[in-house]
Amino acid sequence: MNISLSNILLFALSIPFVMTYRISPGDTPFLLFGLIFLALLLYVVLDITKIKEALYFKYKQIILWFIIFATVGAGFYSAIIVRHNVAPIYQIHDIVLQQEAAVRFILDGKNPYSTTYFGTPMEQFNYSDTEVNPALYHFVMEPFYLLFTLPFYYVSVHTIGFFDGRIPLFLLFLSTLIFASVLTKDKEKRLLFLTLLVFNPAMLGYTLEGRSDMFMFGFLFPALFFLYKGKYSLGGFFMALAFAVKQSVWPIFPFYFLFLYFKNKSFVKIIKNLSVFAITFAILVVPFFLWNQKAFIDSTISYLSGSTLHSYPISGYGFGALLSQWGFIKDVDAYFPFTLIQVAISIPLMFLMYKYFKKNPTVKTLIILYGIFLFIFWYFSRYFNNSHLGYLSMVFITAYFWPEDRS
């Protein structure tokens, strides 16, 4: 008689969530608590019940999905409703406030990259007691972050009367779980994978407040899935969507390129496989770039590198913060050549990674190398924040459970 690891993890990770976050917009739902506790108990009891393996895993998956919706699903629903009832800035990240304002700008025919966000709810966001939020001057995300949101905004406003940027975020979160479930054939690993993706304590809180990492990952995961299946054009399509959402996926490109090269051994075939990626990305991004080239570059590139007015400050837990603490950097808002440091480190690192990747040209290796490279790249960047570490944990969890046999 034994209890599975998936059981232990689900219990240990789901209970802190329901004890920390609201799972109902109203009074404490003791009935819902009771149903969650009953589901957790049944999850344990199944481990000591002598039933056929097929039924065992079928019941396990049913219970797991119930717990996901009863905890995290209820948490998202409650956060959205309570925010609507209390205030636009209540327990929400400023990227959601900016996303919602930018969508309205697009619908009004305004360029979200060339306008400021003063006069929107984002101005009331508690960024700092002494500093003005630099994001009020720049929209940092790529265009598909807004374009994908538009239909959800329209339907939501015309049905329930309001919109919350976490609605499409939660649906992308669910789609990632579905792809992960289809990907993982080993049933016990599938339960573990889903449990860690959902209740990852390094990431879940940031996702609940609306940070954009899971939004982008909702497209990166299917891109990797289709590359694993050998469907390179479809993989390139979803990879382009991820690239057109957030820049944190861009460092995967050299590994994506090398993966295609190792699989095709021909630049002609590589170009053919990359064409879907390039065309899709261009269709989504170029119109906004041409709308106002300077504003687009300032917001999506220069803002993050510190080379424009009202840049993102040196912050977080990385090398920039270390230099600031030691006194080498006097002004956290000023430009500092982190790019030169990143290039100096990245060139020899990429050479070592190329040699390793050549021996192990799989999607699993691609994910691992992307995670390692992004970790180092971010650490030596202008900023290395808490949610970055959460996102990296999700990348490495994905790498651990990714199967090795097909690619």
NORKAKA-V72975 format. One record per residue. OMEGA is omega in whole degrees, 0 to 359 (none if undefined). Layout:
omega={OMEGA	OMEGA}
This chain:
omega={182	176	184	178	179	177	182	182	180	180	185	184	182	181	177	180	184	177	183	186	177	177	174	179	181	180	179	184	184	175	178	174	182	179	178	180	178	179	178	178	179	178	178	183	179	181	182	179	181	176	180	184	181	178	180	182	176	179	179	181	178	181	180	180	175	181	178	181	182	181	183	177	178	178	177	180	182	180	180	182	182	178	179	182	186	183	181	183	186	175	180	177	185	178	177	177	180	177	182	178	181	177	178	176	180	180	177	179	180	178	182	181	184	178	176	184	170	181	175	177	180	180	180	180	184	179	182	177	185	185	174	180	182	179	175	181	187	171	193	186	178	191	185	173	178	184	178	183	187	181	177	178	183	182	183	181	183	177	182	174	177	180	174	184	179	178	176	178	181	179	175	175	179	180	177	179	179	178	179	180	179	184	191	183	177	190	178	177	178	179	179	182	181	180	181	177	184	191	177	185	179	188	192	181	179	177	181	179	169	179	196	184	180	176	179	183	177	175	179	182	176	176	178	179	182	172	178	179	181	179	191	179	179	176	178	178	180	176	178	178	178	179	181	175	188	186	182	177	185	179	177	189	181	179	174	178	181	178	178	180	181	181	186	180	182	179	177	178	178	179	179	180	180	185	179	178	185	182	180	180	181	180	183	190	187	179	179	176	181	180	175	188	183	181	181	180	179	185	188	182	186	179	182	182	178	186	175	179	181	179	175	184	172	188	174	190	186	184	179	178	178	179	178	180	180	176	178	177	183	184	184	179	183	177	173	188	177	181	179	178	180	179	181	179	187	184	178	179	179	178	178	181	177	181	180	182	180	179	184	186	181	176	177	178	178	182	180	181	176	180	180	182	180	178	182	180	180	183	182	178	181	184	177	192	184	181	176	177	176	179	178	178	179	177	182	173	178	180	182	185	183	181	186	196	188	187	none}
